């Protein structure tokens, strides 16, 4: 079934910079010294080998991402190749967690780098501030993320180009004598010693190449993906490899490798020799920028993985919610919170091991998925095909195995523990998810509680009981309570109240005799009671507090419309203040119910409408239309998004779009005109609509829109209000503003 998509906004330049600036991160400043300490001048060759090995993975991603230009990256390919199973869950979860932890690591690195210029700055608050700022920018739109990468990536490339050019041309710069420092290539006599040293170095720097993966993770937001994705991946990898190679060559050629061994400031150390003062300052600034680009790209990868896992119902469904800018704001919030918690707790260094090893696990399975998909779907359209198949994906998979074999033992240990934990989470969550589905079906069938009708007028009561009986007929142990409220003065004595109730018994019995056949026809139990109270709403509130639970309060339209003009009228008071779901029926003929219209604009009231509609169609022959109105003049993409948005709401509430429902998206000059026109042309018997957001205003009864509709449409109208505590109501309003 179709799913709501992210908007394609990224251009080729933005994609290239996402890949390039996301790859050329703080590692180049740190790893150069460590690589020189392991392999000496051979480190340059190890960097080239790392780039060549990464090319096989990059080519795989070019084919996979253009064949499946959707968000999710490796997880999507593994799911298509091997199914929605444990492997897919592990790949997606590890990819998302690795990127989340890397975002925290980069944020802390940014704070430390900034501290070079501003020693008084605190590390943790600055790291949290940058995570928050980047998160807000991500919510506001992917275009801003891409533009930021262009600016930051452009600065990095300019600084590195200056470093390389001046390093080769200035006095005190690169020399072959310094580069070799008395050592020749592969000077060890044992081939195994040379190979082991080389592979260890490659394993050390290999993760510094995987930044292009962000392009595949974000394929759903790239314009012309068939053309842009391959160019973006290959150009960014080529630029990265060239920069890494030349920067390391200059650095080792300026300072002897023995002096560089283990240094985490290798580039600034070298710049101080041939490019003092401004060079050192620029390289330090480049280090700050590099960590910021890492935060930006890591959060982009993490949020898109979380969004995809949620959209595929592997992670909590709420994480796939989109803002009005079509960005996964819930996933962004979660990633930012986890990154912030990791930063505060101080687990950044510890979790960096999981991040590096997790990437290798993900890349390995993505390569295997490539082979599986070629076998499974030989005739599928592949805009880009890797050369030398199947050698390319096999080489990529073997590269992952080799890198894992020579990786840090702690990283492998942590990876194993994380895989074990995630496996347990997968099976436990699957068990509880299945159990929840079964329990939901049982709860729907068993029901329970009462539908409380407050009515004293026989005409009104008959229609309300018909509605309640239809809602309750498919549930066991759900009954109807027909409550008549007799108003008594505050000064009444107990004996006076008792006498008033006894006089009303005949009216109650007459009302029950009229309505009981309606409920019994649908095999629903009904009872009637009389309540004496100062006012009707007080009696309803007291009944809601009784031990016998009430599931829904049902009120009817007053016989005299003038009653609604009275300040603090009964319907208004109950709708606003009752601590339970409330519906109000204006009955213009309800018995021959065949067609129901449910306008959907999001929010809990609309979701309750869908629940109630599901109960009303228990009898065959009833059809429901879910209607979403849009402004006039929307383009095709936005119209499709509105359709998918409505479909997601229906699926969230009902589990699927049932056969008895269709979804319509219509342009309209206003909501009231659009609904009135739909009711008129569709000949609907019942309009079900949620109470408006301004229902709490003194100037409206049900909200401005509903006040208009209940007077103008010809069919019956059911106004629905889902009870929410004040804090939840406030939060839902903010969420609705963010999403629409």
C-alpha positions as CSV (number, residue, x, y, z in Angstrom):
1,X,0.0,0.0,0.0
2,X,1.2,3.5,-0.8
3,X,2.9,5.5,2.0
4,X,3.3,9.1,2.6
5,X,6.6,10.3,1.2
6,X,9.2,12.9,1.9
7,X,9.5,15.8,-0.6
8,X,12.2,15.7,-3.3
9,X,14.1,18.9,-2.8
10,X,17.9,18.2,-2.9
11,X,19.9,19.3,-6.0
12,X,23.0,17.6,-7.3
13,X,25.3,20.2,-5.6
14,X,23.6,19.7,-2.3
15,X,23.8,15.9,-2.7
16,X,27.5,16.1,-3.5
17,X,28.2,18.2,-0.5
18,X,26.1,16.0,1.7
19,X,28.3,13.1,0.7
20,X,31.6,15.0,0.6
21,X,31.2,17.2,3.7
22,X,29.6,14.3,5.6
23,X,32.6,12.1,4.8
24,X,35.4,14.5,5.3
25,X,34.8,14.8,9.0
26,X,37.0,15.1,12.1
27,X,38.6,11.7,11.4
28,X,41.1,13.1,8.9
29,X,42.5,15.4,11.6
30,X,42.8,12.5,14.1
31,X,43.5,9.4,12.0
32,X,46.4,10.7,9.9
33,X,48.7,10.6,12.9
34,X,47.5,7.2,14.1
35,X,47.8,5.7,10.6
36,X,51.3,7.1,10.2
37,X,52.2,5.5,13.6
38,X,51.1,2.0,12.3
39,X,52.2,2.0,8.7
40,X,54.6,5.0,8.3
41,X,54.7,6.2,4.7
42,X,52.6,3.1,3.7
43,X,49.7,4.9,5.4
44,X,49.1,6.8,2.1
45,X,48.8,3.6,0.2
46,X,46.4,2.3,2.9
47,X,44.2,5.4,2.4
48,X,44.2,4.7,-1.4
49,X,43.3,1.0,-0.8
50,X,40.5,2.1,1.6
51,X,39.1,4.4,-1.2
52,X,39.3,1.6,-3.8
53,X,37.6,-0.9,-1.5
54,X,34.9,1.8,-0.7
55,X,34.3,2.1,-4.5
56,X,32.8,-1.3,-4.6
57,X,30.3,-0.4,-1.9
58,X,29.7,3.0,-3.5
59,X,28.9,1.3,-6.8
60,X,26.5,-1.1,-5.0
61,X,24.7,1.8,-3.4
62,X,24.4,3.6,-6.8
63,X,22.5,0.6,-8.2
64,X,20.4,0.0,-5.0
65,X,19.5,3.6,-4.3
66,X,18.4,4.3,-7.9
67,X,16.4,1.0,-8.0
68,X,14.8,1.9,-4.7
69,X,15.0,5.7,-4.5
70,X,13.3,5.9,-1.1
71,X,14.5,6.7,2.4
72,X,16.1,4.1,4.6
73,X,19.3,3.0,2.7
74,X,20.6,-0.4,3.6
75,X,17.6,-1.3,5.7
76,X,15.3,-0.9,2.6
77,X,17.6,-3.1,0.4
78,X,17.8,-5.8,3.1
79,X,14.1,-5.8,3.5
80,X,13.5,-6.1,-0.2
81,X,16.0,-8.8,-0.5
82,X,15.5,-10.9,2.6
83,X,12.1,-9.8,3.9
84,X,10.8,-8.0,6.9
85,X,12.6,-10.1,9.5
86,X,15.3,-10.1,12.2
87,X,18.1,-9.2,9.8
88,X,16.2,-6.2,8.4
89,X,15.5,-5.1,12.0
90,X,19.2,-5.4,13.0
91,X,20.5,-3.6,10.0
92,X,18.0,-0.7,10.3
93,X,18.4,-0.4,14.0
94,X,22.2,-0.6,14.0
95,X,22.4,1.9,11.2
96,X,20.1,4.3,13.0
97,X,21.8,3.8,16.4
98,X,25.3,4.1,14.9
99,X,24.4,7.4,13.2
100,X,22.7,8.7,16.4
101,X,25.8,7.8,18.5
102,X,28.1,9.3,15.9
103,X,26.0,12.6,16.0
104,X,26.7,12.7,19.8
105,X,30.4,12.0,19.3
106,X,30.7,14.7,16.7
107,X,28.8,17.2,18.8
108,X,31.3,16.6,21.7
109,X,34.1,16.9,19.2
110,X,32.7,20.2,18.0
111,X,32.6,21.5,21.6
112,X,36.3,20.4,22.2
113,X,37.3,22.0,18.9
114,X,35.6,25.2,19.7
115,X,37.3,25.3,23.1
116,X,40.6,25.9,21.3
117,X,39.4,29.4,20.5
118,X,37.2,29.9,23.5
119,X,38.7,28.0,26.5
120,X,36.0,29.1,28.9
121,X,33.2,27.3,27.1
122,X,31.7,24.3,28.8
123,X,31.8,21.1,26.8
124,X,28.4,19.4,27.5
125,X,26.2,22.5,27.2
126,X,27.8,23.5,23.9
127,X,27.4,19.9,22.5
128,X,23.7,20.0,23.6
129,X,23.3,23.4,22.0
130,X,24.6,22.2,18.6
131,X,22.5,19.1,18.7
132,X,19.4,21.2,19.4
133,X,20.2,23.8,16.7
134,X,20.8,21.2,14.0
135,X,17.7,19.3,15.1
136,X,15.5,22.5,14.7
137,X,17.1,23.1,11.3
138,X,16.3,19.5,10.2
139,X,12.6,20.0,11.2
140,X,12.4,23.2,9.2
141,X,13.4,21.4,5.9
142,X,15.9,19.3,4.1
143,X,16.8,22.2,1.8
144,X,18.3,24.1,4.7
145,X,20.3,21.0,5.6
146,X,21.7,20.8,2.1
147,X,22.5,24.5,1.9
148,X,24.4,24.3,5.2
149,X,26.4,21.4,3.8
150,X,27.3,23.5,0.8
151,X,28.6,26.3,2.9
152,X,30.5,24.2,5.4
153,X,31.7,21.7,2.8
154,X,32.9,24.5,0.5
155,X,34.9,26.0,3.4
156,X,36.5,22.6,4.1
157,X,37.5,22.0,0.5
158,X,39.0,25.5,0.2
159,X,41.0,25.0,3.3
160,X,42.2,21.6,2.3
161,X,43.1,22.8,-1.2
162,X,45.2,25.6,0.3
163,X,46.8,23.1,2.7
164,X,47.7,20.8,-0.2
165,X,49.0,23.4,-2.6
166,X,51.0,25.3,0.0
167,X,52.3,22.1,1.5
168,X,53.8,21.1,-1.9
169,X,55.1,24.5,-2.9
170,X,56.2,26.4,0.2
171,X,59.6,26.2,1.9
172,X,59.4,23.8,4.8
173,X,56.7,21.8,3.0
174,X,56.6,18.3,1.5
175,X,59.9,16.5,0.7
176,X,60.4,12.9,-0.3
177,X,63.2,12.6,2.3
178,X,60.9,13.5,5.1
179,X,58.1,11.3,3.7
180,X,60.3,8.2,3.6
181,X,62.4,9.1,6.7
182,X,64.8,6.3,5.9
183,X,62.1,3.8,5.3
184,X,61.2,2.2,2.0
185,X,57.8,0.8,1.0
186,X,57.1,-2.7,2.3
187,X,60.5,-2.8,4.0
188,X,59.4,-5.8,6.2
189,X,60.7,-9.0,4.8
190,X,57.5,-11.0,5.7
191,X,54.6,-10.5,3.3
192,X,52.3,-11.4,6.1
193,X,53.7,-8.7,8.3
194,X,53.3,-6.1,5.5
195,X,49.7,-7.3,4.8
196,X,48.7,-7.3,8.5
197,X,50.1,-3.8,9.0
198,X,48.3,-2.6,5.9
199,X,45.0,-4.2,6.7
200,X,45.1,-2.9,10.3
201,X,45.7,0.6,8.9
202,X,42.9,0.2,6.3
203,X,40.5,-1.0,9.1
204,X,41.5,2.1,11.1
205,X,40.6,4.6,8.4
206,X,37.9,2.7,6.5
207,X,35.0,4.2,8.5
208,X,36.2,7.6,7.4
209,X,34.9,6.7,3.9
210,X,31.3,5.7,4.6
211,X,29.8,9.2,4.6
212,X,28.4,8.8,1.1
213,X,25.9,6.4,2.7
214,X,23.9,9.4,3.8
215,X,23.0,10.0,0.1
216,X,21.3,6.5,-0.1
217,X,19.7,7.0,3.3
218,X,18.1,10.2,2.0
219,X,17.3,9.1,-1.6
220,X,13.6,9.9,-1.2
221,X,14.4,13.6,-0.9
222,X,16.7,13.9,-3.9
223,X,15.5,15.4,-7.2
224,X,15.9,13.2,-10.3
225,X,17.3,10.4,-8.2
226,X,18.2,8.2,-11.2
227,X,20.6,10.8,-12.4
228,X,21.7,12.6,-9.3
229,X,22.3,9.7,-6.9
230,X,25.1,7.9,-8.9
231,X,26.8,11.2,-9.6
232,X,26.5,12.4,-6.0
233,X,27.9,9.1,-4.6
234,X,30.8,8.7,-7.0
235,X,31.9,12.3,-7.1
236,X,31.8,12.6,-3.3
237,X,33.8,9.4,-2.9
238,X,36.3,10.5,-5.5
239,X,36.8,14.0,-4.0
240,X,37.1,12.4,-0.5
241,X,39.7,9.9,-1.6
242,X,41.7,12.5,-3.4
243,X,41.6,14.9,-0.4
244,X,42.5,12.1,2.1
245,X,45.4,10.9,0.0
246,X,47.0,14.3,-0.7
247,X,46.4,15.6,2.8
248,X,48.1,12.6,4.3
249,X,50.9,12.7,1.7
250,X,51.6,16.4,2.6
251,X,51.4,15.8,6.4
252,X,53.8,12.8,6.4
253,X,56.1,14.6,4.0
254,X,56.4,17.6,6.3
255,X,56.8,15.9,9.7
256,X,58.6,12.5,9.9
257,X,56.1,9.7,10.5
258,X,57.8,8.7,13.8
259,X,57.1,12.2,15.2
260,X,53.5,12.0,13.9
261,X,52.8,8.6,15.5
262,X,49.6,8.8,17.6
263,X,49.2,12.6,17.2
264,X,45.7,13.8,17.2
265,X,46.8,17.3,15.9
266,X,48.8,16.0,12.9
267,X,47.4,18.5,10.4
268,X,47.8,21.6,12.6
269,X,51.3,20.4,13.5
270,X,52.3,20.2,9.8
271,X,50.6,23.5,9.0
272,X,52.7,25.2,11.7
273,X,55.8,24.3,9.8
274,X,55.0,25.6,6.3
275,X,52.0,27.8,7.0
276,X,52.3,29.3,10.4
277,X,49.9,31.6,12.1
278,X,46.9,31.8,9.6
279,X,47.4,28.2,8.5
280,X,47.2,26.8,12.1
281,X,44.1,29.0,12.7
282,X,42.4,27.9,9.5
283,X,43.1,24.2,10.1
284,X,41.7,24.5,13.6
285,X,38.6,26.2,12.2
286,X,38.3,23.5,9.6
287,X,38.4,21.0,12.4
288,X,35.4,22.7,14.0
289,X,33.5,22.9,10.7
290,X,34.3,19.2,10.0
291,X,32.7,18.1,13.3
292,X,29.6,20.3,12.5
293,X,29.2,18.7,9.1
294,X,29.4,15.3,10.9
295,X,26.6,16.2,13.3
296,X,24.5,17.4,10.4
297,X,25.0,14.3,8.2
298,X,24.8,11.8,11.1
299,X,21.5,13.3,12.3
300,X,20.2,13.2,8.7
301,X,21.0,9.5,8.4
302,X,19.7,8.6,11.9
303,X,16.4,10.4,11.4
304,X,15.7,8.9,8.0
305,X,16.5,5.4,9.3
306,X,14.2,5.9,12.3
307,X,11.5,7.3,10.0
308,X,11.7,4.3,7.7
309,X,11.7,1.8,10.6
310,X,8.6,3.5,11.9
311,X,6.8,3.8,8.6
312,X,7.3,0.1,8.1
313,X,5.9,-0.5,11.6
314,X,9.1,-1.9,13.0
315,X,9.7,0.9,15.4
316,X,6.9,2.9,17.1
317,X,4.4,4.2,14.5
318,X,4.5,7.8,15.8
319,X,8.1,8.3,14.7
320,X,6.9,8.5,11.1
321,X,4.8,11.6,11.6
322,X,5.7,14.4,9.3
323,X,5.7,18.2,9.8
324,X,4.1,20.7,7.5
325,X,7.6,21.0,5.9
326,X,7.3,17.2,5.1
327,X,10.2,16.4,7.5
328,X,10.0,13.5,10.1
329,X,9.9,15.8,13.1
330,X,9.1,13.0,15.6
331,X,12.1,11.0,14.5
332,X,14.3,14.1,14.5
333,X,13.2,14.8,18.1
334,X,13.9,11.2,19.2
335,X,17.4,11.3,17.6
336,X,18.2,14.6,19.2
337,X,17.0,13.5,22.6
338,X,19.0,10.3,22.5
339,X,22.1,12.1,21.3
340,X,21.7,14.6,24.1
341,X,21.3,11.9,26.7
342,X,24.4,10.1,25.5
343,X,26.3,13.3,25.7
344,X,25.1,14.1,29.2
345,X,25.8,10.6,30.6
346,X,29.3,10.6,29.1
347,X,29.0,7.4,27.0
348,X,30.2,9.0,23.8
349,X,33.7,7.3,23.6
350,X,32.2,4.0,24.7
351,X,29.4,4.1,22.0
352,X,31.8,5.2,19.3
353,X,33.0,1.6,19.1
354,X,29.5,0.4,18.4
355,X,29.1,3.2,15.8
356,X,32.2,2.1,13.8
357,X,31.6,-1.7,14.1
358,X,27.8,-1.2,13.4
359,X,28.6,0.5,10.1
360,X,30.6,-2.5,8.9
361,X,27.7,-4.8,9.8
362,X,25.3,-2.7,7.8
363,X,27.5,-2.4,4.8
364,X,28.1,-6.1,4.8
365,X,24.4,-7.0,4.6
366,X,23.7,-4.2,2.1
367,X,26.3,-5.9,-0.2
368,X,24.6,-9.3,0.2
369,X,21.2,-7.7,-0.4
370,X,22.5,-6.5,-3.8
371,X,23.3,-10.1,-4.9
372,X,19.9,-11.4,-3.5
373,X,18.0,-8.7,-5.3
374,X,19.6,-9.5,-8.6
375,X,18.5,-13.1,-8.2
376,X,15.0,-12.3,-6.8
377,X,14.1,-9.6,-9.3
378,X,16.2,-10.1,-12.5
379,X,13.9,-8.0,-14.7
380,X,13.3,-5.0,-12.4
381,X,14.2,-1.6,-13.8
382,X,17.8,-0.7,-12.7
383,X,18.7,2.8,-13.9
384,X,22.3,2.1,-12.8
385,X,24.0,-1.3,-13.0
386,X,27.3,-2.0,-11.2
387,X,30.1,-3.1,-13.5
388,X,31.8,-6.5,-13.2
389,X,28.8,-8.1,-11.4
390,X,28.9,-10.3,-9.3
391,X,32.5,-9.4,-8.5
392,X,31.7,-5.9,-7.2
393,X,29.2,-6.9,-4.5
394,X,31.4,-9.9,-3.5
395,X,34.4,-7.6,-3.2
396,X,32.3,-5.2,-1.1
397,X,31.1,-8.0,1.2
398,X,34.6,-9.4,1.6
399,X,35.9,-5.9,2.4
400,X,33.5,-5.7,5.2
401,X,34.6,-9.0,6.6
402,X,38.2,-8.1,6.4
403,X,37.7,-4.7,8.1
404,X,35.7,-6.4,10.8
405,X,38.4,-9.0,11.3
406,X,41.1,-6.3,11.8
407,X,38.8,-4.0,13.8
408,X,39.2,-3.0,17.4
409,X,38.4,-6.1,19.6
410,X,36.3,-3.9,21.9
411,X,34.3,-2.7,19.0
412,X,33.5,-6.3,18.0
413,X,32.6,-7.2,21.6
414,X,30.3,-4.2,21.9
415,X,28.7,-5.0,18.5
416,X,28.0,-8.5,19.6
417,X,26.4,-7.4,22.8
418,X,24.2,-4.8,20.9
419,X,23.1,-7.5,18.4
420,X,22.1,-9.8,21.2
421,X,20.1,-7.0,22.9
422,X,18.5,-6.0,19.7
423,X,17.6,-9.6,18.9
424,X,15.9,-9.9,22.3
425,X,14.0,-6.6,21.6
426,X,12.9,-7.8,18.2
427,X,11.3,-11.1,19.5
428,X,9.9,-9.6,22.6
429,X,8.3,-6.7,20.7
430,X,7.0,-9.0,18.1
431,X,5.4,-11.2,20.7
432,X,3.7,-8.2,22.5
433,X,2.7,-6.7,19.1
434,X,0.9,-9.9,18.2
435,X,-0.6,-10.1,21.6
436,X,-1.8,-6.5,21.4
437,X,-3.5,-7.2,18.1
438,X,-5.3,-10.2,19.5
439,X,-6.3,-8.3,22.7
440,X,-7.5,-5.4,20.6
441,X,-9.8,-7.7,18.6
442,X,-11.0,-9.3,21.9
443,X,-11.6,-5.8,23.5
444,X,-13.5,-4.7,20.4
445,X,-15.7,-7.8,20.5
446,X,-16.2,-7.9,24.3
447,X,-16.8,-4.2,24.8
448,X,-18.2,-3.5,28.2
449,X,-19.4,-0.4,30.0
450,X,-22.4,1.8,29.2
451,X,-23.5,4.2,26.6
452,X,-25.1,7.0,28.6
453,X,-28.0,8.9,26.9
454,X,-29.3,12.0,28.7
455,X,-32.8,12.6,27.2
456,X,-36.3,13.3,28.4
457,X,-38.1,14.0,25.2
458,X,-39.5,10.9,23.5
459,X,-38.7,12.0,19.9
460,X,-35.1,12.8,20.8
461,X,-34.7,9.7,22.9
462,X,-35.8,7.3,20.0
463,X,-33.1,8.6,17.7
464,X,-30.4,8.6,20.3
465,X,-31.2,5.0,21.3
466,X,-31.1,4.0,17.6
467,X,-27.6,5.5,17.4
468,X,-26.5,3.9,20.6
469,X,-27.8,0.5,19.7
470,X,-26.0,0.6,16.4
471,X,-22.8,1.4,18.2
472,X,-23.2,-1.3,20.7
473,X,-24.7,-4.2,18.8
474,X,-21.4,-5.9,17.9
475,X,-20.1,-5.8,21.4
476,X,-20.9,-8.0,24.3
477,X,-21.7,-6.6,27.8
478,X,-22.2,-3.1,26.4
479,X,-25.5,-1.7,27.5
480,X,-27.5,1.6,27.1
481,X,-28.5,3.7,30.1
482,X,-31.3,6.2,29.3
483,X,-31.1,8.8,32.0
484,X,-33.8,11.4,32.6
485,X,-32.8,14.3,34.8
486,X,-35.3,16.1,36.9
487,X,-34.3,19.5,38.0
488,X,-34.9,20.3,41.7
489,X,-34.2,23.5,43.7
490,X,-31.3,23.6,46.1
491,X,-33.8,24.1,48.9
492,X,-35.7,20.8,48.3
493,X,-35.8,18.3,51.2
494,X,-35.1,14.6,50.8
495,X,-38.8,13.8,51.0
496,X,-39.6,16.4,48.4
497,X,-37.0,15.0,46.0
498,X,-38.3,11.5,46.5
499,X,-41.8,12.6,45.7
500,X,-40.7,14.3,42.5
501,X,-38.9,11.2,41.4
502,X,-42.0,9.0,42.1
503,X,-44.2,11.3,40.0
504,X,-41.7,11.0,37.1
505,X,-41.7,7.2,37.2
506,X,-44.6,6.9,34.8
507,X,-42.9,9.2,32.3
508,X,-39.7,7.1,32.6
509,X,-41.6,3.8,32.0
510,X,-43.3,5.3,29.0
511,X,-39.9,6.4,27.6
512,X,-38.4,3.0,28.2
513,X,-41.4,1.3,26.5
514,X,-40.8,3.5,23.5
515,X,-37.1,2.9,23.2
516,X,-36.6,-0.6,24.5
517,X,-37.8,-2.3,21.2
518,X,-35.2,-0.3,19.3
519,X,-32.4,-1.6,21.5
520,X,-33.8,-5.1,21.7
521,X,-34.1,-5.3,18.0
522,X,-30.2,-5.2,17.9
523,X,-29.9,-7.4,21.0
524,X,-28.6,-4.6,23.2
525,X,-29.6,-4.3,26.8
526,X,-31.2,-1.0,27.9
527,X,-32.2,0.5,31.2
528,X,-33.7,3.7,32.3
529,X,-33.1,5.8,35.4
530,X,-34.2,9.1,36.9
531,X,-31.7,11.5,38.5
532,X,-32.7,14.5,40.6
533,X,-30.2,17.3,40.4
534,X,-29.9,21.1,40.2
535,X,-29.0,20.9,36.5
536,X,-28.6,18.2,33.9
537,X,-24.8,18.6,33.5
538,X,-24.2,18.0,37.2
539,X,-26.2,14.8,37.0
540,X,-24.2,13.6,34.0
541,X,-20.9,14.4,35.8
542,X,-22.0,12.5,38.8
543,X,-23.0,9.5,36.7
544,X,-19.6,9.4,35.1
545,X,-18.1,8.9,38.5
546,X,-20.2,5.9,39.4
547,X,-18.6,2.4,39.7
548,X,-20.4,1.2,36.6
549,X,-18.2,2.8,33.9
550,X,-19.5,4.9,31.1
551,X,-17.8,4.6,27.7
552,X,-19.6,7.4,25.8
553,X,-22.0,10.2,26.6
554,X,-24.7,10.7,23.9
555,X,-26.8,13.9,23.8
556,X,-29.5,15.1,21.4
557,X,-30.3,18.3,19.8
558,X,-32.8,20.3,21.9
559,X,-36.4,20.6,20.8
560,X,-36.1,24.4,20.9
561,X,-33.1,25.9,19.2
562,X,-33.4,28.9,21.6
563,X,-32.0,26.7,24.4
564,X,-28.7,26.8,22.6
565,X,-28.6,30.6,22.8
566,X,-28.7,30.4,26.6
567,X,-25.2,31.1,28.1
568,X,-23.8,27.9,29.6
569,X,-26.4,25.7,27.9
570,X,-26.4,22.0,28.7
571,X,-24.8,20.7,25.4
572,X,-22.0,23.2,25.5
573,X,-21.2,22.6,29.2
574,X,-21.1,18.8,28.8
575,X,-19.1,18.9,25.6
576,X,-16.5,21.1,27.2
577,X,-16.3,19.7,30.7
578,X,-17.3,16.0,30.7
579,X,-14.3,13.8,31.5
580,X,-15.4,11.3,28.9
581,X,-16.0,11.1,25.1
582,X,-19.2,13.0,24.1
583,X,-21.3,12.9,20.9
584,X,-24.2,15.2,20.0
585,X,-26.7,14.0,17.4
586,X,-28.9,16.3,15.3
587,X,-31.3,13.7,13.9
588,X,-32.8,14.4,10.5
589,X,-33.6,10.8,9.8
590,X,-31.3,8.1,11.0
591,X,-33.1,4.7,10.6
592,X,-32.2,4.1,6.9
593,X,-28.5,4.7,7.3
594,X,-26.5,3.8,4.2
595,X,-23.9,6.5,3.5
596,X,-21.7,8.3,6.0
597,X,-19.3,11.2,5.4
598,X,-16.4,11.7,7.8
599,X,-14.2,14.8,7.1
600,X,-10.6,14.2,8.2
601,X,-8.2,16.9,9.1
602,X,-6.2,15.0,11.7
603,X,-6.5,15.2,15.5
604,X,-8.1,12.9,18.1
605,X,-11.7,14.0,17.4
606,X,-11.4,12.8,13.8
607,X,-9.8,9.5,15.0
608,X,-12.8,8.9,17.3
609,X,-15.1,9.6,14.4
610,X,-13.4,6.7,12.5
611,X,-13.8,4.4,15.5
612,X,-17.5,5.2,15.8
613,X,-18.0,4.8,12.0
614,X,-16.5,1.3,12.2
615,X,-19.1,0.4,14.8
616,X,-21.9,1.9,12.7
617,X,-21.0,-0.3,9.6
618,X,-21.5,-3.5,11.5
619,X,-24.7,-4.0,9.5
620,X,-23.9,-4.6,5.8
621,X,-24.7,-2.1,3.1
622,X,-23.3,1.0,4.9
623,X,-20.5,2.9,3.2
624,X,-18.2,5.5,4.7
625,X,-16.3,8.2,2.9
626,X,-13.2,9.8,4.5
627,X,-13.0,13.2,3.1
628,X,-9.9,15.5,3.2
629,X,-10.3,19.0,1.9
630,X,-7.3,21.0,0.4
631,X,-6.9,24.6,-0.8
632,X,-7.7,25.1,-4.4
633,X,-4.8,25.1,-6.9
634,X,-2.5,22.5,-5.2
635,X,-0.1,20.8,-7.5
636,X,-0.1,17.0,-8.0
637,X,2.6,16.2,-5.5
638,X,0.8,18.1,-2.6
639,X,-2.5,16.5,-3.6
640,X,-1.0,13.1,-3.4
641,X,0.6,13.9,-0.1
642,X,-2.8,14.9,1.3
643,X,-4.3,11.6,0.1
644,X,-1.5,9.6,1.7
645,X,-1.8,11.7,4.9
646,X,-5.5,10.8,5.2
647,X,-4.8,7.2,4.4
648,X,-2.2,7.0,7.1
649,X,-4.7,8.3,9.7
650,X,-7.3,5.7,8.6
651,X,-4.7,2.9,8.8
652,X,-3.5,4.1,12.2
653,X,-7.0,3.9,13.6
654,X,-8.5,1.0,11.7
655,X,-5.3,-1.0,10.8
656,X,-6.1,-0.8,7.1
657,X,-8.4,0.9,4.6
658,X,-11.5,-1.4,4.8
659,X,-13.7,-2.3,1.9
660,X,-16.5,-0.3,3.3
661,X,-14.6,2.9,3.1
662,X,-13.2,5.1,0.4
663,X,-10.9,8.1,0.7
664,X,-11.4,11.3,-1.2
665,X,-9.3,14.4,-1.5
666,X,-11.1,17.5,-2.8
667,X,-10.1,21.1,-3.3
668,X,-12.5,23.6,-1.8
669,X,-12.5,27.4,-1.3
670,X,-13.3,26.8,2.4
671,X,-13.9,23.8,4.7
672,X,-17.6,24.7,5.2
673,X,-18.3,25.1,1.4
674,X,-16.4,21.9,0.6
675,X,-18.3,19.8,3.2
676,X,-21.7,21.2,2.2
677,X,-21.0,20.5,-1.5
678,X,-19.8,16.9,-0.7
679,X,-23.0,16.2,1.4
680,X,-25.2,17.6,-1.3
681,X,-23.6,15.8,-4.3
682,X,-23.1,12.5,-2.3
683,X,-26.6,12.2,-0.8
684,X,-25.2,11.2,2.6
685,X,-27.4,10.2,5.4
686,X,-25.0,11.1,8.2
687,X,-22.2,13.6,8.6
688,X,-19.8,12.7,11.4
689,X,-17.3,15.5,12.3
690,X,-15.0,16.2,15.2
691,X,-15.7,19.2,17.4
692,X,-13.7,22.3,16.3
693,X,-10.6,23.5,18.0
694,X,-12.5,26.6,19.0
695,X,-15.2,24.7,20.8
696,X,-14.0,26.2,24.1
697,X,-14.7,29.7,22.9
698,X,-17.7,31.5,24.3
699,X,-18.7,32.6,20.8
700,X,-19.3,29.1,19.4
701,X,-21.2,26.0,20.4
702,X,-19.3,23.2,18.6
703,X,-16.7,25.4,16.9
704,X,-17.2,27.9,14.0
705,X,-17.2,25.3,11.2
706,X,-19.6,22.9,13.0
707,X,-22.0,25.6,14.0
708,X,-22.4,26.5,10.3
709,X,-22.7,22.8,9.1
710,X,-25.2,21.7,11.7
711,X,-27.6,24.4,10.4
712,X,-26.9,24.1,6.7
713,X,-26.6,20.5,5.7
714,X,-29.7,18.4,5.0
715,X,-28.6,15.1,6.6
716,X,-28.2,14.1,10.2
717,X,-25.1,15.4,11.9
718,X,-23.0,13.8,14.7
719,X,-20.6,16.1,16.5
720,X,-17.8,14.1,18.2
721,X,-15.5,15.2,21.0
722,X,-12.7,12.9,22.4
723,X,-11.9,13.7,26.0
724,X,-8.3,14.7,26.7
725,X,-6.7,16.0,29.9
726,X,-5.7,19.6,29.5
727,X,-2.0,18.9,29.2
728,X,-2.7,16.3,26.5
729,X,-5.1,18.7,24.7
730,X,-2.4,21.4,24.7
731,X,0.2,19.0,23.4
732,X,-2.0,17.7,20.6
733,X,-2.8,21.3,19.5
734,X,0.9,22.0,19.2
735,X,1.5,18.8,17.2
736,X,-1.4,19.6,14.9
737,X,0.1,23.1,14.3
738,X,3.4,21.5,13.5
739,X,1.9,18.9,11.1
740,X,-0.5,21.2,9.1
